[in-house]
């Protein structure tokens, strides 16, 4: 009788996923990480994604390619006044691209990277708000790191540093949310262990279309100010939009969480098919 009661109590405690305690949300191996200990579930999710990034061929090569793009400024900044009449407008596009290199290259497959175990994430006791917040934090850290790498370009002029600062604010406060939204349209599975050379796996119409709104929209926002010959106001407008996006991040992340909640079954089914 005692054995029966003990077995019954054990099964009852572990019958429902919703009754799993928060301490068992993630594998115990992640709890040893300082990032996970400090930021809880969000930190653990970021840690797991960083491990995925570093241990697998394709995401690792995409990240290294982003670092390679950091040298693009050397072809533009030294000759910007010679080649272009409105150099600030060109530098905004370049600044968005440079400070968002990691976000654009890695973020275009933001959910597809986890296609092999997306079902596990969705069935675990991990809040979708934590999942979205972890993705947003990863993109923000990536943009900030890219900005720090591009800071030496200030040698060609402090105006370049100001433009890149406005660009990184816009990337974190606006473009990161746009990229997260586009990621919810993910329908293609990716094998992260394969090389990225001549590998179009996971690439779809979304990947081809995302570059335009991310890079060219901020240039269009600046354009009226450039035509009015007040370029400083145009750069300030981009920085202001980014700051407003950051201050209202809870609203945008909430909307993105609702979007993922509606799409998660469709995404999971598509990943199973491949």
C-alpha positions in Angstrom: 0.0 0.0 0.0 2.8 2.4 0.9 4.6 1.6 -2.4 1.4 2.2 -4.3 0.8 5.5 -2.7 4.4 6.7 -3.2 4.2 5.7 -6.9 0.8 7.4 -7.3 2.1 10.6 -5.8 5.2 10.6 -8.0 3.2 10.1 -11.2 0.7 12.8 -10.1 3.4 15.4 -9.6 5.0 14.8 -13.0 1.9 14.2 -15.1 1.3 17.7 -16.4 3.9 19.9 -18.1 2.4 23.0 -16.6 3.2 21.7 -13.1 6.9 21.4 -13.8 8.8 23.7 -11.4 10.7 26.7 -12.8 13.9 25.2 -11.6 13.6 22.4 -14.1 12.9 24.5 -17.1 16.3 24.1 -18.7 19.0 21.4 -18.6 21.1 21.5 -15.5 24.3 22.1 -17.5 23.1 25.6 -18.4 22.7 26.6 -14.7 26.5 26.6 -14.3 26.8 29.4 -16.7 27.2 32.9 -15.2 25.0 34.5 -17.8 22.2 32.0 -17.0 22.6 32.5 -13.3 22.4 36.2 -13.5 19.6 36.7 -16.0 17.5 33.5 -15.4 15.7 31.9 -18.3 16.5 34.6 -20.7 20.3 34.3 -19.9 20.1 30.6 -20.2 18.5 30.8 -23.7 21.1 33.3 -24.9 23.8 31.0 -23.6 22.4 28.1 -25.4 22.2 30.1 -28.7 25.8 31.3 -28.3 26.8 27.6 -27.9 24.8 26.8 -31.0 26.5 29.6 -32.9 30.0 28.7 -31.9 29.8 24.9 -32.2 28.1 24.5 -35.6 29.6 25.2 -39.0 26.9 27.3 -40.7 26.1 29.8 -37.9 29.7 30.1 -37.1 30.7 30.9 -40.7 27.8 33.4 -40.9 29.2 35.2 -37.8 32.7 35.3 -39.2 31.3 36.7 -42.5 29.8 39.5 -40.5 33.2 40.4 -39.1 34.6 40.4 -42.7 31.9 43.0 -43.7 33.3 45.3 -41.1 36.1 46.2 -43.5 33.5 47.6 -46.0 33.9 51.1 -44.5 37.5 51.3 -45.7 36.1 51.4 -49.3 33.6 54.1 -48.6 34.7 56.5 -45.8 38.0 57.6 -47.2 36.4 58.7 -50.5 32.9 59.6 -49.5 33.2 63.3 -50.2 34.8 62.7 -53.6 32.3 60.0 -54.8 29.0 61.3 -53.4 27.4 64.7 -53.3 25.3 63.8 -50.2 27.8 61.8 -48.2 25.7 61.7 -45.0 22.9 59.9 -46.8 25.3 57.3 -48.1 27.0 57.0 -44.7 23.6 56.3 -43.0 23.1 53.3 -45.3 26.6 52.1 -44.7 26.3 52.7 -40.9 23.1 50.7 -40.8 24.8 47.9 -42.7 28.0 47.9 -40.6 26.4 48.1 -37.2 23.7 45.6 -38.2 26.0 43.2 -40.0 25.5 40.4 -37.4 21.8 41.2 -37.0 21.2 41.0 -40.8 23.4 37.9 -41.5 22.6 35.8 -38.4 19.1 37.2 -37.7 17.6 36.4 -41.1 17.5 32.7 -39.9 16.8 33.6 -36.3 14.3 30.8 -35.7 15.4 28.5 -38.4 18.7 27.8 -36.6 16.7 25.9 -34.0 14.5 24.1 -36.4 15.9 20.7 -35.4 14.6 21.1 -31.8 12.0 23.8 -32.2 9.3 21.3 -30.9 11.3 20.8 -27.7 11.4 24.6 -27.1 7.7 25.1 -27.7 6.7 22.1 -25.6 9.0 23.0 -22.7 8.0 25.2 -19.8 9.7 28.2 -21.4 7.6 31.3 -21.7 7.3 32.7 -25.2 8.0 36.2 -23.8 11.3 34.9 -22.5 12.1 33.3 -25.8 11.4 36.6 -27.8 13.3 38.6 -25.2 16.3 36.3 -25.5 16.3 36.7 -29.3 16.0 40.5 -28.9 18.9 40.6 -26.4 21.1 38.6 -28.7 20.5 41.0 -31.7 21.0 44.0 -29.5 24.4 42.7 -28.2 25.4 41.8 -31.7 24.6 45.4 -33.0 26.5 46.9 -30.0 29.5 44.7 -30.7 29.5 45.7 -34.4 29.3 49.4 -33.4 32.3 49.1 -31.1 34.3 47.4 -33.9 33.5 50.3 -36.2 34.5 53.0 -33.8 38.0 53.3 -35.3 36.3 54.7 -38.4 36.0 57.9 -36.4 39.5 58.5 -37.6 38.0 59.7 -40.9 35.8 62.2 -39.2 33.7 62.5 -36.0 30.6 62.8 -38.1 31.0 59.1 -39.1 31.0 58.2 -35.4 27.8 60.2 -34.9 26.1 58.6 -37.9 27.1 55.1 -36.7 25.8 55.9 -33.2 22.4 56.9 -34.7 22.5 53.8 -36.9 23.0 51.4 -34.0 20.2 53.0 -32.0 17.9 52.6 -35.0 19.0 49.0 -35.5 18.4 48.1 -31.9 15.2 50.1 -31.5 13.5 49.5 -34.8 15.2 47.0 -37.1 15.6 44.3 -34.5 11.8 44.2 -34.0 11.3 44.2 -37.7 13.7 41.2 -38.0 12.0 39.4 -35.2 8.6 39.9 -36.9 10.0 38.6 -40.2 11.4 35.6 -38.4 7.9 34.4 -37.5 7.4 33.7 -41.2 10.1 31.0 -41.0 9.1 27.9 -42.8 12.4 26.2 -43.9 14.5 23.8 -41.9 18.3 24.3 -41.6 21.0 21.8 -40.8 23.4 23.8 -38.8 26.2 21.3 -39.1 26.6 21.8 -42.8 28.9 24.4 -44.3 27.4 27.6 -45.6 29.4 27.5 -48.9 26.9 27.3 -51.8 24.3 26.3 -49.2 20.9 27.9 -49.8 19.1 25.7 -47.2 16.6 27.8 -45.3 16.6 30.6 -47.8 13.3 31.9 -49.0 11.5 35.1 -50.2 11.7 36.6 -46.7 15.5 36.5 -46.8 15.7 38.3 -50.2 13.2 41.0 -49.1 14.4 41.9 -45.7 17.5 43.9 -46.8 15.4 46.7 -48.4 13.3 47.7 -45.4 16.3 47.3 -43.0 18.8 49.4 -45.0 16.9 51.7 -47.3 14.0 52.8 -45.0 16.3 54.8 -42.7 17.9 56.4 -45.8 14.4 57.4 -46.9 13.7 58.8 -43.4 16.8 61.0 -43.7 16.2 62.1 -47.3 13.8 65.0 -46.5 16.2 66.4 -44.0 19.1 66.0 -46.5 17.1 67.9 -49.2 16.4 70.6 -46.7 20.1 70.9 -46.0 19.8 70.0 -42.3 21.6 66.7 -42.2 22.1 66.9 -38.5 18.4 66.8 -37.9 18.1 63.7 -40.2 20.7 61.9 -38.1 18.9 63.0 -34.9 15.6 61.8 -36.3 17.0 58.3 -36.7 18.5 58.3 -33.2 15.2 59.5 -31.8 13.2 56.8 -33.5 15.7 54.2 -32.1 15.4 55.6 -28.6 11.6 55.6 -28.8 11.7 52.0 -29.9 13.9 51.1 -27.0 11.8 52.9 -24.5 8.6 51.2 -25.8 10.3 47.8 -26.1 7.8 46.1 -23.8 5.0 47.0 -26.2 6.8 45.7 -29.3 8.0 42.5 -27.5 4.5 41.9 -26.3 3.1 42.1 -29.9 5.9 39.9 -31.2 5.1 37.3 -28.4 1.5 37.3 -29.5 2.5 36.9 -33.1 4.7 33.9 -32.3 2.0 32.3 -30.2 -0.3 32.4 -33.2 2.3 31.1 -35.6 4.3 28.5 -33.5 2.2 25.5 -34.6 2.5 26.5 -38.3 6.3 27.0 -37.9 6.8 23.7 -36.0 4.8 21.8 -38.6 6.9 23.3 -41.4 10.1 22.4 -39.7 9.0 18.8 -39.3 8.4 18.5 -43.1 11.7 20.2 -43.8 
